[in-house]
Amino acid sequence: MAERKKILLRLDPAVHDAIAKWAADDLRSINAQIEYALRLALDQAGRNPKGKSSEE
């Protein structure tokens, strides 16, 4: 597996809280939830990386 990229992400506290609650509801870490949400957005935009689906 390729090395994961690291980024600094600044979030509005309300957005962070909403993502944290969503992550807890889905039993994911906040990091995994952000990646999941980004993959959903990529799917909707028809821009899946290398044909991968957010369902993987």
mmCIF file of the N, C-alpha and C atoms, coordinates in Angstrom:
data_MODEL
# 
_entry.id   MODEL 
# 
loop_
_atom_site.group_PDB 
_atom_site.id 
_atom_site.type_symbol 
_atom_site.label_atom_id 
_atom_site.label_alt_id 
_atom_site.label_comp_id 
_atom_site.label_asym_id 
_atom_site.label_entity_id 
_atom_site.label_seq_id 
_atom_site.pdbx_PDB_ins_code 
_atom_site.Cartn_x 
_atom_site.Cartn_y 
_atom_site.Cartn_z 
_atom_site.occupancy 
_atom_site.B_iso_or_equiv 
_atom_site.pdbx_formal_charge 
_atom_site.auth_seq_id 
_atom_site.auth_comp_id 
_atom_site.auth_asym_id 
_atom_site.auth_atom_id 
_atom_site.pdbx_PDB_model_num 
ATOM 1   N N  . MET A 1 1  ? 0.835   -1.178 0.000   1.00 0.00 ? 1  MET A N  1 
ATOM 2   C CA . MET A 1 1  ? 0.000   0.000  0.000   1.00 0.00 ? 1  MET A CA 1 
ATOM 3   C C  . MET A 1 1  ? 0.883   1.246  0.000   1.00 0.00 ? 1  MET A C  1 
ATOM 4   N N  . ALA A 1 2  ? 0.497   2.241  -0.759  1.00 0.00 ? 2  ALA A N  1 
ATOM 5   C CA . ALA A 1 2  ? 1.243   3.488  -0.821  1.00 0.00 ? 2  ALA A CA 1 
ATOM 6   C C  . ALA A 1 2  ? 1.173   4.224  0.516   1.00 0.00 ? 2  ALA A C  1 
ATOM 7   N N  . GLU A 1 3  ? 2.206   5.002  0.776   1.00 0.00 ? 3  GLU A N  1 
ATOM 8   C CA . GLU A 1 3  ? 2.226   5.786  2.014   1.00 0.00 ? 3  GLU A CA 1 
ATOM 9   C C  . GLU A 1 3  ? 1.095   6.812  2.002   1.00 0.00 ? 3  GLU A C  1 
ATOM 10  N N  . ARG A 1 4  ? 0.432   6.984  3.119   1.00 0.00 ? 4  ARG A N  1 
ATOM 11  C CA . ARG A 1 4  ? -0.679  7.935  3.240   1.00 0.00 ? 4  ARG A CA 1 
ATOM 12  C C  . ARG A 1 4  ? -0.126  9.351  3.290   1.00 0.00 ? 4  ARG A C  1 
ATOM 13  N N  . LYS A 1 5  ? -0.817  10.271 2.670   1.00 0.00 ? 5  LYS A N  1 
ATOM 14  C CA . LYS A 1 5  ? -0.446  11.680 2.681   1.00 0.00 ? 5  LYS A CA 1 
ATOM 15  C C  . LYS A 1 5  ? -0.935  12.323 3.973   1.00 0.00 ? 5  LYS A C  1 
ATOM 16  N N  . LYS A 1 6  ? -0.139  13.234 4.497   1.00 0.00 ? 6  LYS A N  1 
ATOM 17  C CA . LYS A 1 6  ? -0.507  13.968 5.703   1.00 0.00 ? 6  LYS A CA 1 
ATOM 18  C C  . LYS A 1 6  ? -0.781  15.412 5.311   1.00 0.00 ? 6  LYS A C  1 
ATOM 19  N N  . ILE A 1 7  ? -1.880  15.972 5.858   1.00 0.00 ? 7  ILE A N  1 
ATOM 20  C CA . ILE A 1 7  ? -2.207  17.360 5.594   1.00 0.00 ? 7  ILE A CA 1 
ATOM 21  C C  . ILE A 1 7  ? -2.648  18.036 6.888   1.00 0.00 ? 7  ILE A C  1 
ATOM 22  N N  . LEU A 1 8  ? -2.505  19.335 6.906   1.00 0.00 ? 8  LEU A N  1 
ATOM 23  C CA . LEU A 1 8  ? -3.031  20.133 8.005   1.00 0.00 ? 8  LEU A CA 1 
ATOM 24  C C  . LEU A 1 8  ? -4.381  20.657 7.542   1.00 0.00 ? 8  LEU A C  1 
ATOM 25  N N  . LEU A 1 9  ? -5.411  20.463 8.331   1.00 0.00 ? 9  LEU A N  1 
ATOM 26  C CA . LEU A 1 9  ? -6.757  20.884 7.961   1.00 0.00 ? 9  LEU A CA 1 
ATOM 27  C C  . LEU A 1 9  ? -7.328  21.739 9.083   1.00 0.00 ? 9  LEU A C  1 
ATOM 28  N N  . ARG A 1 10 ? -7.680  22.962 8.747   1.00 0.00 ? 10 ARG A N  1 
ATOM 29  C CA . ARG A 1 10 ? -8.310  23.846 9.719   1.00 0.00 ? 10 ARG A CA 1 
ATOM 30  C C  . ARG A 1 10 ? -9.811  23.792 9.504   1.00 0.00 ? 10 ARG A C  1 
ATOM 31  N N  . LEU A 1 11 ? -10.550 23.521 10.568  1.00 0.00 ? 11 LEU A N  1 
ATOM 32  C CA . LEU A 1 11 ? -11.995 23.398 10.483  1.00 0.00 ? 11 LEU A CA 1 
ATOM 33  C C  . LEU A 1 11 ? -12.678 24.365 11.441  1.00 0.00 ? 11 LEU A C  1 
ATOM 34  N N  . ASP A 1 12 ? -13.825 24.827 11.034  1.00 0.00 ? 12 ASP A N  1 
ATOM 35  C CA . ASP A 1 12 ? -14.697 25.572 11.928  1.00 0.00 ? 12 ASP A CA 1 
ATOM 36  C C  . ASP A 1 12 ? -15.075 24.615 13.066  1.00 0.00 ? 12 ASP A C  1 
ATOM 37  N N  . PRO A 1 13 ? -15.077 25.072 14.293  1.00 0.00 ? 13 PRO A N  1 
ATOM 38  C CA . PRO A 1 13 ? -15.400 24.176 15.412  1.00 0.00 ? 13 PRO A CA 1 
ATOM 39  C C  . PRO A 1 13 ? -16.752 23.468 15.266  1.00 0.00 ? 13 PRO A C  1 
ATOM 40  N N  . ALA A 1 14 ? -17.746 24.141 14.706  1.00 0.00 ? 14 ALA A N  1 
ATOM 41  C CA . ALA A 1 14 ? -19.058 23.510 14.527  1.00 0.00 ? 14 ALA A CA 1 
ATOM 42  C C  . ALA A 1 14 ? -18.987 22.380 13.504  1.00 0.00 ? 14 ALA A C  1 
ATOM 43  N N  . VAL A 1 15 ? -18.185 22.572 12.457  1.00 0.00 ? 15 VAL A N  1 
ATOM 44  C CA . VAL A 1 15 ? -18.004 21.516 11.443  1.00 0.00 ? 15 VAL A CA 1 
ATOM 45  C C  . VAL A 1 15 ? -17.282 20.331 12.083  1.00 0.00 ? 15 VAL A C  1 
ATOM 46  N N  . HIS A 1 16 ? -16.249 20.618 12.873  1.00 0.00 ? 16 HIS A N  1 
ATOM 47  C CA . HIS A 1 16 ? -15.518 19.544 13.552  1.00 0.00 ? 16 HIS A CA 1 
ATOM 48  C C  . HIS A 1 16 ? -16.450 18.744 14.466  1.00 0.00 ? 16 HIS A C  1 
ATOM 49  N N  . ASP A 1 17 ? -17.270 19.452 15.221  1.00 0.00 ? 17 ASP A N  1 
ATOM 50  C CA . ASP A 1 17 ? -18.202 18.778 16.132  1.00 0.00 ? 17 ASP A CA 1 
ATOM 51  C C  . ASP A 1 17 ? -19.190 17.896 15.370  1.00 0.00 ? 17 ASP A C  1 
ATOM 52  N N  . ALA A 1 18 ? -19.694 18.392 14.236  1.00 0.00 ? 18 ALA A N  1 
ATOM 53  C CA . ALA A 1 18 ? -20.640 17.614 13.429  1.00 0.00 ? 18 ALA A CA 1 
ATOM 54  C C  . ALA A 1 18 ? -19.963 16.368 12.852  1.00 0.00 ? 18 ALA A C  1 
ATOM 55  N N  . ILE A 1 19 ? -18.728 16.523 12.388  1.00 0.00 ? 19 ILE A N  1 
ATOM 56  C CA . ILE A 1 19 ? -17.992 15.368 11.850  1.00 0.00 ? 19 ILE A CA 1 
ATOM 57  C C  . ILE A 1 19 ? -17.690 14.371 12.962  1.00 0.00 ? 19 ILE A C  1 
ATOM 58  N N  . ALA A 1 20 ? -17.326 14.876 14.132  1.00 0.00 ? 20 ALA A N  1 
ATOM 59  C CA . ALA A 1 20 ? -17.028 13.988 15.264  1.00 0.00 ? 20 ALA A CA 1 
ATOM 60  C C  . ALA A 1 20 ? -18.260 13.178 15.661  1.00 0.00 ? 20 ALA A C  1 
ATOM 61  N N  . LYS A 1 21 ? -19.436 13.808 15.674  1.00 0.00 ? 21 LYS A N  1 
ATOM 62  C CA . LYS A 1 21 ? -20.662 13.084 16.008  1.00 0.00 ? 21 LYS A CA 1 
ATOM 63  C C  . LYS A 1 21 ? -20.977 12.042 14.941  1.00 0.00 ? 21 LYS A C  1 
ATOM 64  N N  . TRP A 1 22 ? -20.846 12.429 13.669  1.00 0.00 ? 22 TRP A N  1 
ATOM 65  C CA . TRP A 1 22 ? -21.084 11.506 12.548  1.00 0.00 ? 22 TRP A CA 1 
ATOM 66  C C  . TRP A 1 22 ? -20.121 10.328 12.644  1.00 0.00 ? 22 TRP A C  1 
ATOM 67  N N  . ALA A 1 23 ? -18.852 10.604 12.936  1.00 0.00 ? 23 ALA A N  1 
ATOM 68  C CA . ALA A 1 23 ? -17.852 9.546  13.066  1.00 0.00 ? 23 ALA A CA 1 
ATOM 69  C C  . ALA A 1 23 ? -18.218 8.589  14.201  1.00 0.00 ? 23 ALA A C  1 
ATOM 70  N N  . ALA A 1 24 ? -18.625 9.133  15.328  1.00 0.00 ? 24 ALA A N  1 
ATOM 71  C CA . ALA A 1 24 ? -19.014 8.292  16.466  1.00 0.00 ? 24 ALA A CA 1 
ATOM 72  C C  . ALA A 1 24 ? -20.226 7.426  16.118  1.00 0.00 ? 24 ALA A C  1 
ATOM 73  N N  . ASP A 1 25 ? -21.188 8.011  15.407  1.00 0.00 ? 25 ASP A N  1 
ATOM 74  C CA . ASP A 1 25 ? -22.375 7.255  15.003  1.00 0.00 ? 25 ASP A CA 1 
ATOM 75  C C  . ASP A 1 25 ? -22.014 6.095  14.075  1.00 0.00 ? 25 ASP A C  1 
ATOM 76  N N  . ASP A 1 26 ? -20.986 6.301  13.226  1.00 0.00 ? 26 ASP A N  1 
ATOM 77  C CA . ASP A 1 26 ? -20.560 5.277  12.263  1.00 0.00 ? 26 ASP A CA 1 
ATOM 78  C C  . ASP A 1 26 ? -19.404 4.418  12.770  1.00 0.00 ? 26 ASP A C  1 
ATOM 79  N N  . LEU A 1 27 ? -19.009 4.619  14.041  1.00 0.00 ? 27 LEU A N  1 
ATOM 80  C CA . LEU A 1 27 ? -17.901 3.885  14.661  1.00 0.00 ? 27 LEU A CA 1 
ATOM 81  C C  . LEU A 1 27 ? -16.605 4.030  13.869  1.00 0.00 ? 27 LEU A C  1 
ATOM 82  N N  . ARG A 1 28 ? -16.322 5.277  13.447  1.00 0.00 ? 28 ARG A N  1 
ATOM 83  C CA . ARG A 1 28 ? -15.086 5.588  12.727  1.00 0.00 ? 28 ARG A CA 1 
ATOM 84  C C  . ARG A 1 28 ? -14.331 6.661  13.501  1.00 0.00 ? 28 ARG A C  1 
ATOM 85  N N  . SER A 1 29 ? -13.033 6.768  13.192  1.00 0.00 ? 29 SER A N  1 
ATOM 86  C CA . SER A 1 29 ? -12.270 7.903  13.713  1.00 0.00 ? 29 SER A CA 1 
ATOM 87  C C  . SER A 1 29 ? -12.675 9.146  12.925  1.00 0.00 ? 29 SER A C  1 
ATOM 88  N N  . ILE A 1 30 ? -12.355 10.309 13.462  1.00 0.00 ? 30 ILE A N  1 
ATOM 89  C CA . ILE A 1 30 ? -12.654 11.546 12.740  1.00 0.00 ? 30 ILE A CA 1 
ATOM 90  C C  . ILE A 1 30 ? -11.892 11.562 11.418  1.00 0.00 ? 30 ILE A C  1 
ATOM 91  N N  . ASN A 1 31 ? -10.640 11.136 11.432  1.00 0.00 ? 31 ASN A N  1 
ATOM 92  C CA . ASN A 1 31 ? -9.844  11.093 10.209  1.00 0.00 ? 31 ASN A CA 1 
ATOM 93  C C  . ASN A 1 31 ? -10.503 10.198 9.154   1.00 0.00 ? 31 ASN A C  1 
ATOM 94  N N  . ALA A 1 32 ? -10.924 9.012  9.556   1.00 0.00 ? 32 ALA A N  1 
ATOM 95  C CA . ALA A 1 32 ? -11.574 8.087  8.619   1.00 0.00 ? 32 ALA A CA 1 
ATOM 96  C C  . ALA A 1 32 ? -12.890 8.668  8.114   1.00 0.00 ? 32 ALA A C  1 
ATOM 97  N N  . GLN A 1 33 ? -13.601 9.385  8.973   1.00 0.00 ? 33 GLN A N  1 
ATOM 98  C CA . GLN A 1 33 ? -14.876 9.979  8.563   1.00 0.00 ? 33 GLN A CA 1 
ATOM 99  C C  . GLN A 1 33 ? -14.658 11.091 7.539   1.00 0.00 ? 33 GLN A C  1 
ATOM 100 N N  . ILE A 1 34 ? -13.618 11.893 7.729   1.00 0.00 ? 34 ILE A N  1 
ATOM 101 C CA . ILE A 1 34 ? -13.311 12.942 6.755   1.00 0.00 ? 34 ILE A CA 1 
ATOM 102 C C  . ILE A 1 34 ? -12.958 12.320 5.416   1.00 0.00 ? 34 ILE A C  1 
ATOM 103 N N  . GLU A 1 35 ? -12.151 11.265 5.429   1.00 0.00 ? 35 GLU A N  1 
ATOM 104 C CA . GLU A 1 35 ? -11.799 10.593 4.168   1.00 0.00 ? 35 GLU A CA 1 
ATOM 105 C C  . GLU A 1 35 ? -13.046 9.995  3.519   1.00 0.00 ? 35 GLU A C  1 
ATOM 106 N N  . TYR A 1 36 ? -13.921 9.404  4.308   1.00 0.00 ? 36 TYR A N  1 
ATOM 107 C CA . TYR A 1 36 ? -15.167 8.840  3.789   1.00 0.00 ? 36 TYR A CA 1 
ATOM 108 C C  . TYR A 1 36 ? -16.010 9.934  3.122   1.00 0.00 ? 36 TYR A C  1 
ATOM 109 N N  . ALA A 1 37 ? -16.142 11.086 3.807   1.00 0.00 ? 37 ALA A N  1 
ATOM 110 C CA . ALA A 1 37 ? -16.931 12.194 3.254   1.00 0.00 ? 37 ALA A CA 1 
ATOM 111 C C  . ALA A 1 37 ? -16.302 12.727 1.966   1.00 0.00 ? 37 ALA A C  1 
ATOM 112 N N  . LEU A 1 38 ? -14.981 12.808 1.934   1.00 0.00 ? 38 LEU A N  1 
ATOM 113 C CA . LEU A 1 38 ? -14.313 13.258 0.709   1.00 0.00 ? 38 LEU A CA 1 
ATOM 114 C C  . LEU A 1 38 ? -14.533 12.273 -0.435  1.00 0.00 ? 38 LEU A C  1 
ATOM 115 N N  . ARG A 1 39 ? -14.482 10.970 -0.123  1.00 0.00 ? 39 ARG A N  1 
ATOM 116 C CA . ARG A 1 39 ? -14.733 9.965  -1.174  1.00 0.00 ? 39 ARG A CA 1 
ATOM 117 C C  . ARG A 1 39 ? -16.174 10.040 -1.684  1.00 0.00 ? 39 ARG A C  1 
ATOM 118 N N  . LEU A 1 40 ? -17.136 10.285 -0.785  1.00 0.00 ? 40 LEU A N  1 
ATOM 119 C CA . LEU A 1 40 ? -18.523 10.468 -1.222  1.00 0.00 ? 40 LEU A CA 1 
ATOM 120 C C  . LEU A 1 40 ? -18.636 11.652 -2.174  1.00 0.00 ? 40 LEU A C  1 
ATOM 121 N N  . ALA A 1 41 ? -17.984 12.754 -1.819  1.00 0.00 ? 41 ALA A N  1 
ATOM 122 C CA . ALA A 1 41 ? -18.008 13.945 -2.674  1.00 0.00 ? 41 ALA A CA 1 
ATOM 123 C C  . ALA A 1 41 ? -17.353 13.662 -4.021  1.00 0.00 ? 41 ALA A C  1 
ATOM 124 N N  . LEU A 1 42 ? -16.252 12.919 -4.022  1.00 0.00 ? 42 LEU A N  1 
ATOM 125 C CA . LEU A 1 42 ? -15.594 12.553 -5.285  1.00 0.00 ? 42 LEU A CA 1 
ATOM 126 C C  . LEU A 1 42 ? -16.497 11.670 -6.135  1.00 0.00 ? 42 LEU A C  1 
ATOM 127 N N  . ASP A 1 43 ? -17.185 10.719 -5.496  1.00 0.00 ? 43 ASP A N  1 
ATOM 128 C CA . ASP A 1 43 ? -18.143 9.864  -6.220  1.00 0.00 ? 43 ASP A CA 1 
ATOM 129 C C  . ASP A 1 43 ? -19.219 10.710 -6.887  1.00 0.00 ? 43 ASP A C  1 
ATOM 130 N N  . GLN A 1 44 ? -19.795 11.633 -6.126  1.00 0.00 ? 44 GLN A N  1 
ATOM 131 C CA . GLN A 1 44 ? -20.876 12.471 -6.641  1.00 0.00 ? 44 GLN A CA 1 
ATOM 132 C C  . GLN A 1 44 ? -20.403 13.362 -7.786  1.00 0.00 ? 44 GLN A C  1 
ATOM 133 N N  . ALA A 1 45 ? -19.141 13.763 -7.745  1.00 0.00 ? 45 ALA A N  1 
ATOM 134 C CA . ALA A 1 45 ? -18.588 14.626 -8.790  1.00 0.00 ? 45 ALA A CA 1 
ATOM 135 C C  . ALA A 1 45 ? -18.044 13.827 -9.971  1.00 0.00 ? 45 ALA A C  1 
ATOM 136 N N  . GLY A 1 46 ? -18.112 12.490 -9.861  1.00 0.00 ? 46 GLY A N  1 
ATOM 137 C CA . GLY A 1 46 ? -17.584 11.645 -10.930 1.00 0.00 ? 46 GLY A CA 1 
ATOM 138 C C  . GLY A 1 46 ? -16.070 11.697 -11.029 1.00 0.00 ? 46 GLY A C  1 
ATOM 139 N N  . ARG A 1 47 ? -15.411 11.878 -9.909  1.00 0.00 ? 47 ARG A N  1 
ATOM 140 C CA . ARG A 1 47 ? -13.955 12.025 -9.884  1.00 0.00 ? 47 ARG A CA 1 
ATOM 141 C C  . ARG A 1 47 ? -13.282 11.002 -8.968  1.00 0.00 ? 47 ARG A C  1 
ATOM 142 N N  . ASN A 1 48 ? -13.764 9.770  -8.993  1.00 0.00 ? 48 ASN A N  1 
ATOM 143 C CA . ASN A 1 48 ? -13.184 8.716  -8.157  1.00 0.00 ? 48 ASN A CA 1 
ATOM 144 C C  . ASN A 1 48 ? -11.708 8.532  -8.487  1.00 0.00 ? 48 ASN A C  1 
ATOM 145 N N  . PRO A 1 49 ? -10.855 8.434  -7.468  1.00 0.00 ? 49 PRO A N  1 
ATOM 146 C CA . PRO A 1 49 ? -9.437  8.170  -7.745  1.00 0.00 ? 49 PRO A CA 1 
ATOM 147 C C  . PRO A 1 49 ? -9.247  6.725  -8.209  1.00 0.00 ? 49 PRO A C  1 
ATOM 148 N N  . LYS A 1 50 ? -8.686  6.562  -9.386  1.00 0.00 ? 50 LYS A N  1 
ATOM 149 C CA . LYS A 1 50 ? -8.368  5.236  -9.934  1.00 0.00 ? 50 LYS A CA 1 
ATOM 150 C C  . LYS A 1 50 ? -9.575  4.304  -9.939  1.00 0.00 ? 50 LYS A C  1 
ATOM 151 N N  . GLY A 1 51 ? -10.775 4.846  -10.132 1.00 0.00 ? 51 GLY A N  1 
ATOM 152 C CA . GLY A 1 51 ? -11.973 4.036  -10.239 1.00 0.00 ? 51 GLY A CA 1 
ATOM 153 C C  . GLY A 1 51 ? -12.449 3.433  -8.935  1.00 0.00 ? 51 GLY A C  1 
ATOM 154 N N  . LYS A 1 52 ? -11.874 3.820  -7.800  1.00 0.00 ? 52 LYS A N  1 
ATOM 155 C CA . LYS A 1 52 ? -12.290 3.271  -6.506  1.00 0.00 ? 52 LYS A CA 1 
ATOM 156 C C  . LYS A 1 52 ? -13.582 3.918  -6.056  1.00 0.00 ? 52 LYS A C  1 
ATOM 157 N N  . SER A 1 53 ? -14.398 3.149  -5.382  1.00 0.00 ? 53 SER A N  1 
ATOM 158 C CA . SER A 1 53 ? -15.669 3.637  -4.852  1.00 0.00 ? 53 SER A CA 1 
ATOM 159 C C  . SER A 1 53 ? -15.535 3.910  -3.366  1.00 0.00 ? 53 SER A C  1 
ATOM 160 N N  . SER A 1 54 ? -16.370 4.795  -2.842  1.00 0.00 ? 54 SER A N  1 
ATOM 161 C CA . SER A 1 54 ? -16.358 5.078  -1.399  1.00 0.00 ? 54 SER A CA 1 
ATOM 162 C C  . SER A 1 54 ? -16.854 3.887  -0.594  1.00 0.00 ? 54 SER A C  1 
ATOM 163 N N  . GLU A 1 55 ? -17.447 2.916  -1.259  1.00 0.00 ? 55 GLU A N  1 
ATOM 164 C CA . GLU A 1 55 ? -17.980 1.737  -0.581  1.00 0.00 ? 55 GLU A CA 1 
ATOM 165 C C  . GLU A 1 55 ? -16.871 0.759  -0.205  1.00 0.00 ? 55 GLU A C  1 
ATOM 166 N N  . GLU A 1 56 ? -15.628 0.974  -0.660  1.00 0.00 ? 56 GLU A N  1 
ATOM 167 C CA . GLU A 1 56 ? -14.526 0.036  -0.368  1.00 0.00 ? 56 GLU A CA 1 
ATOM 168 C C  . GLU A 1 56 ? -13.997 0.221  1.010   1.00 0.00 ? 56 GLU A C  1 
# 
